[in-house]
Amino acid sequence: MTYRKITFGDNKFYHVFNRSVADEKIFYGIEELERAISLIQFYRYKPLMSYSVFKRISSEEQHRYIEHISRYQALINIHAFSLMPNHHHFLLEQKQDDGVSQFVSNLQNSFAKYFNKKNSRRGSLFCEMFKAVHIKTQEQYVHVSRYIHLNHVTSGLISLDDLDFYPYSSFSCYMENNKMEFVYKDMILAIFGGKERYRAFVRNHADYQKSLHIIKKLTLD
């Protein structure tokens, strides 16, 4: 049995990431990506129903449900995220006991059921245990946020110029080009004194992070 080396504590921060089994592409099309975004928003609270049931009720009932659930404290605050073709990254702040584990488990299980049904696929979709790193300092926190936000650029999926508007990472929310209410921006923007300074912090490191990615890939290959 595999045991996790860290424990999760309330009001503490974690870089959480996991990939698909055999690096299969899972977050690759608009439908898959939009489904993942919806699940992220839905499962940041402890659910009172499954997402599949939620999708079957009327839009009016959905609205009432969201209003009701939003009165309670979220399981986690999402400070940053990126959805890569075969993996995900989150910068999370746990707000309830076991919140990180519940959020990731609900998100991955629900997406796996959707993906398997759509693709007539069976079996596990994600690696058995997601990885997590405890963020202990402000310096570590801001650098992890930058790493997450540059992931698509580093991997060559989009250009740096496209990053401000790319909808499947939280950076576009920080630049106010995308509205995702579940992204908690206050802390990073307070640290940098606004979006333009944070934008410069992210962009100024893009070439260096990309070079590290290339070196790592060459080494592994």
C-alpha positions, 0 to 999 in steps of 0.5 A: 500500500502506498502512503502519502508523505505529507499531511494536509492542514487547514489554511495551508497551501499545496501544489497538487498535480496528477497525470493520466495513466500511460500519459494518455491525452485527456484534456485535449478538446473543448468539450473535455476542457469545458467539462473539467472547468465545470467540475472544478467549480462544482466540486470545490464545495462538498457536494450534496449530489453528484455532478451527473444528477446536477446536470439533469435538474432544471437550470432554475434548480441548478441556480438554487443549488449553487446559491445554497452550497455557496453559503457554506465554506469551500473545501479549498481555495483555488489560487492557480490551475492549469489543465495540460493534455495529460495532467493537471496542476493546482495551487490549493489552500485547504479550508476544511479538514480533508478538503484537498483530498476530497476535491481532487478525488471528486474531480478526478472520479467524476471526470474519469466516469465522463471520459470513459463513457464518452470513449467507451473506455474502462479502467483507471484514468488517473495515476493512483495517488496524486502528488502534493507539495506543501508550500511553506513560504511566500517565495515558494508560493509565488514561484509555484503560481508562475510555474503553473501559469507558464506550463502551456507556454513551456510545453509549446502548446501556446505562445507567450502572447496567447497566455493572457487570454488562454481559458484553460489556465487561471492566468487569464482570470488574473489578467481579467480576460476570463471570469472564473469565480472559483479562482482566488486572486486576492493573495497574489495580486496583493503581494504584487500590488496589481495584475500588471506587476504579476504579469511582468513577474510571470512573463519575465521568466518564460524563456528560462522556464522553457529552457529548463523544460527543454534541458529536462526533456533532452536528459530524459530522452 
